[in-house]
Amino acid sequence: MIMHTAPKTDFLAPDDTASELPNLALAPLMEPQPKPVPATPVLPAQRIAAWLRGVLPGVLMTALSLGLFIAFWYFATKYRWDFYIRFTNIPSPGDVLTNAANLMHSDKFYNNMWVSVRRILLGFGIATVLGVTFGLLIGQYRAARGLMFPLFEVLRPIPAIAWVPMAIMLWPTNETSIVFITFLGSFFPILLNTIHGVKSVDAVLLRAGRCLGANEFSLLRQVILPAALPHIFTGLTIGMGVAWVSLIAAEMISGQYGIGYFTWEAYSLIQYADIAIGMIVIGMLGLACSSGIRLLGNKLMPWLPTHSSRGRA
């Protein structure tokens, strides 16, 4: 009897086959990687051109505004317009420019400018320190608000110029009196805006600071003050404008030096061109001070959008 035996064959399990053989269906296709494109260097000329595109429109609008004003001033004084507003005695732009060129060589004129700037910096600096300090305390603590705020509310409506006679009697020198008037003009706008800024702080930030173990001083310095900075700098800008108004009024009444005294003296001596020069200098100094406050605010608050990133329309 002949028995047929099947040839012995080794069968592999499906799992073993899948583990040993490469799965071509699931293997990712190797695509050629694109070569990195080298960055194009930005030339200095391109940077200057980009900067000009951002700055030039504003410069042109400013030049147009000032040009229209000077043109109106020129024609109004040239033809002596008199239609309720009289330009018969107003100096022309040419007269003002001529007198300004002469004053550029006068040490007395520069001394008057420096005296006014010194008074502004001193009075405004004191107002900033006290206004922000009292504003933080009044805005954060009910006891400080009940103790100090009623007094400040009574004094606030009194114009700074009304304090001139009292300041002369209070302080030993005219210089100190004028600085005090300048301080009063800027103190209350800074105080009120600081209080408003403290009250606008999100309560969640305060609770988070307390939960993280911050004491009251750390809470004021690290949470409340940074959150209130936008309102504080608004008060600083407004306070600087009011400080200049108060300073010029005080210098005209009781001063012996300063740009306000120079302007009033020019009126007394019937030097009309110097009056215009004094007004222009006051405006330029005030603009410089306000611009310095805005620049400082942009440095201390980089998280806020600047004016250049808004208002594209």
Contacts in CASP RR format, 6 or more apart in sequence:
PFRMAT RR
TARGET T0000
AUTHOR 0000-0000-0000
METHOD contacts of the structure
MODEL  1
MIMHTAPKTDFLAPDDTASELPNLALAPLMEPQPKPVPATPVLPAQRIAA
WLRGVLPGVLMTALSLGLFIAFWYFATKYRWDFYIRFTNIPSPGDVLTNA
ANLMHSDKFYNNMWVSVRRILLGFGIATVLGVTFGLLIGQYRAARGLMFP
LFEVLRPIPAIAWVPMAIMLWPTNETSIVFITFLGSFFPILLNTIHGVKS
VDAVLLRAGRCLGANEFSLLRQVILPAALPHIFTGLTIGMGVAWVSLIAA
EMISGQYGIGYFTWEAYSLIQYADIAIGMIVIGMLGLACSSGIRLLGNKL
MPWLPTHSSRGRA
12 20 0 8 1.000
54 308 0 8 1.000
70 93 0 8 1.000
73 90 0 8 1.000
73 92 0 8 1.000
73 93 0 8 1.000
74 92 0 8 1.000
74 93 0 8 1.000
75 81 0 8 1.000
76 87 0 8 1.000
76 90 0 8 1.000
77 87 0 8 1.000
77 90 0 8 1.000
77 91 0 8 1.000
77 92 0 8 1.000
77 93 0 8 1.000
78 92 0 8 1.000
80 87 0 8 1.000
80 88 0 8 1.000
81 87 0 8 1.000
82 88 0 8 1.000
89 272 0 8 1.000
90 272 0 8 1.000
90 276 0 8 1.000
91 99 0 8 1.000
91 272 0 8 1.000
91 273 0 8 1.000
91 275 0 8 1.000
91 276 0 8 1.000
95 272 0 8 1.000
95 273 0 8 1.000
96 273 0 8 1.000
96 276 0 8 1.000
96 277 0 8 1.000
96 280 0 8 1.000
98 273 0 8 1.000
99 271 0 8 1.000
99 273 0 8 1.000
99 274 0 8 1.000
99 277 0 8 1.000
100 277 0 8 1.000
103 109 0 8 1.000
103 274 0 8 1.000
103 277 0 8 1.000
109 262 0 8 1.000
111 257 0 8 1.000
112 257 0 8 1.000
112 258 0 8 1.000
112 259 0 8 1.000
112 260 0 8 1.000
112 261 0 8 1.000
112 262 0 8 1.000
113 258 0 8 1.000
113 259 0 8 1.000
113 281 0 8 1.000
113 285 0 8 1.000
115 257 0 8 1.000
115 258 0 8 1.000
115 259 0 8 1.000
116 247 0 8 1.000
116 248 0 8 1.000
116 251 0 8 1.000
116 258 0 8 1.000
116 259 0 8 1.000
116 260 0 8 1.000
116 285 0 8 1.000
117 285 0 8 1.000
119 175 0 8 1.000
119 178 0 8 1.000
119 179 0 8 1.000
119 182 0 8 1.000
119 247 0 8 1.000
119 258 0 8 1.000
120 182 0 8 1.000
120 240 0 8 1.000
120 243 0 8 1.000
120 244 0 8 1.000
120 247 0 8 1.000
120 285 0 8 1.000
120 289 0 8 1.000
122 179 0 8 1.000
122 182 0 8 1.000
123 179 0 8 1.000
123 180 0 8 1.000
123 182 0 8 1.000
123 183 0 8 1.000
123 186 0 8 1.000
123 243 0 8 1.000
124 182 0 8 1.000
124 183 0 8 1.000
124 186 0 8 1.000
124 239 0 8 1.000
124 240 0 8 1.000
124 243 0 8 1.000
124 289 0 8 1.000
126 179 0 8 1.000
126 183 0 8 1.000
127 182 0 8 1.000
127 183 0 8 1.000
127 184 0 8 1.000
127 185 0 8 1.000
127 186 0 8 1.000
127 187 0 8 1.000
127 190 0 8 1.000
127 239 0 8 1.000
127 243 0 8 1.000
128 186 0 8 1.000
128 190 0 8 1.000
128 236 0 8 1.000
130 187 0 8 1.000
131 187 0 8 1.000
131 190 0 8 1.000
131 191 0 8 1.000
131 194 0 8 1.000
132 190 0 8 1.000
132 194 0 8 1.000
132 232 0 8 1.000
134 144 0 8 1.000
134 148 0 8 1.000
134 152 0 8 1.000
134 191 0 8 1.000
134 194 0 8 1.000
135 191 0 8 1.000
135 194 0 8 1.000
135 195 0 8 1.000
135 198 0 8 1.000
136 194 0 8 1.000
136 198 0 8 1.000
136 220 0 8 1.000
136 224 0 8 1.000
136 225 0 8 1.000
136 228 0 8 1.000
137 144 0 8 1.000
137 148 0 8 1.000
138 144 0 8 1.000
138 145 0 8 1.000
138 148 0 8 1.000
138 149 0 8 1.000
138 191 0 8 1.000
138 195 0 8 1.000
138 198 0 8 1.000
139 145 0 8 1.000
139 194 0 8 1.000
139 195 0 8 1.000
139 198 0 8 1.000
139 199 0 8 1.000
140 198 0 8 1.000
140 220 0 8 1.000
140 224 0 8 1.000
149 195 0 8 1.000
152 188 0 8 1.000
152 191 0 8 1.000
155 188 0 8 1.000
156 188 0 8 1.000
156 192 0 8 1.000
160 181 0 8 1.000
160 182 0 8 1.000
160 184 0 8 1.000
160 185 0 8 1.000
160 242 0 8 1.000
160 245 0 8 1.000
160 246 0 8 1.000
160 249 0 8 1.000
160 250 0 8 1.000
161 181 0 8 1.000
161 246 0 8 1.000
161 249 0 8 1.000
161 250 0 8 1.000
161 253 0 8 1.000
163 180 0 8 1.000
163 181 0 8 1.000
163 184 0 8 1.000
164 177 0 8 1.000
164 181 0 8 1.000
164 249 0 8 1.000
164 250 0 8 1.000
164 253 0 8 1.000
164 254 0 8 1.000
167 177 0 8 1.000
167 178 0 8 1.000
167 180 0 8 1.000
167 181 0 8 1.000
167 250 0 8 1.000
168 174 0 8 1.000
168 177 0 8 1.000
168 254 0 8 1.000
170 177 0 8 1.000
170 180 0 8 1.000
171 177 0 8 1.000
171 180 0 8 1.000
174 254 0 8 1.000
174 255 0 8 1.000
174 256 0 8 1.000
177 250 0 8 1.000
177 254 0 8 1.000
178 247 0 8 1.000
178 250 0 8 1.000
178 251 0 8 1.000
178 254 0 8 1.000
178 255 0 8 1.000
181 246 0 8 1.000
181 247 0 8 1.000
181 249 0 8 1.000
181 250 0 8 1.000
182 243 0 8 1.000
182 246 0 8 1.000
182 247 0 8 1.000
182 250 0 8 1.000
183 243 0 8 1.000
184 246 0 8 1.000
185 239 0 8 1.000
185 242 0 8 1.000
185 243 0 8 1.000
185 245 0 8 1.000
185 246 0 8 1.000
186 239 0 8 1.000
186 240 0 8 1.000
186 241 0 8 1.000
186 242 0 8 1.000
186 243 0 8 1.000
186 246 0 8 1.000
189 235 0 8 1.000
189 238 0 8 1.000
189 239 0 8 1.000
189 242 0 8 1.000
190 232 0 8 1.000
190 235 0 8 1.000
190 236 0 8 1.000
190 239 0 8 1.000
192 235 0 8 1.000
193 231 0 8 1.000
193 232 0 8 1.000
193 234 0 8 1.000
193 235 0 8 1.000
193 236 0 8 1.000
193 238 0 8 1.000
194 228 0 8 1.000
194 231 0 8 1.000
194 232 0 8 1.000
194 235 0 8 1.000
196 231 0 8 1.000
197 227 0 8 1.000
197 228 0 8 1.000
197 230 0 8 1.000
197 231 0 8 1.000
197 232 0 8 1.000
198 224 0 8 1.000
198 228 0 8 1.000
200 227 0 8 1.000
200 228 0 8 1.000
200 231 0 8 1.000
201 223 0 8 1.000
201 224 0 8 1.000
201 227 0 8 1.000
201 228 0 8 1.000
202 227 0 8 1.000
205 223 0 8 1.000
205 227 0 8 1.000
206 219 0 8 1.000
206 223 0 8 1.000
206 224 0 8 1.000
209 219 0 8 1.000
209 223 0 8 1.000
210 219 0 8 1.000
214 222 0 8 1.000
214 223 0 8 1.000
229 297 0 8 1.000
229 300 0 8 1.000
229 301 0 8 1.000
230 301 0 8 1.000
230 304 0 8 1.000
233 293 0 8 1.000
233 294 0 8 1.000
233 296 0 8 1.000
233 297 0 8 1.000
233 300 0 8 1.000
233 301 0 8 1.000
236 293 0 8 1.000
237 290 0 8 1.000
237 293 0 8 1.000
237 294 0 8 1.000
240 286 0 8 1.000
240 289 0 8 1.000
240 290 0 8 1.000
240 293 0 8 1.000
241 286 0 8 1.000
241 289 0 8 1.000
241 290 0 8 1.000
244 282 0 8 1.000
244 283 0 8 1.000
244 285 0 8 1.000
244 286 0 8 1.000
244 289 0 8 1.000
247 260 0 8 1.000
248 259 0 8 1.000
248 260 0 8 1.000
248 263 0 8 1.000
248 282 0 8 1.000
251 257 0 8 1.000
251 258 0 8 1.000
251 259 0 8 1.000
251 260 0 8 1.000
251 261 0 8 1.000
251 264 0 8 1.000
252 260 0 8 1.000
252 261 0 8 1.000
252 263 0 8 1.000
252 264 0 8 1.000
255 261 0 8 1.000
259 278 0 8 1.000
259 281 0 8 1.000
259 282 0 8 1.000
259 285 0 8 1.000
260 278 0 8 1.000
260 282 0 8 1.000
262 274 0 8 1.000
262 278 0 8 1.000
263 274 0 8 1.000
263 275 0 8 1.000
263 278 0 8 1.000
263 279 0 8 1.000
263 282 0 8 1.000
266 272 0 8 1.000
266 274 0 8 1.000
266 275 0 8 1.000
266 277 0 8 1.000
266 278 0 8 1.000
267 275 0 8 1.000
298 304 0 8 1.000
298 306 0 8 1.000
END
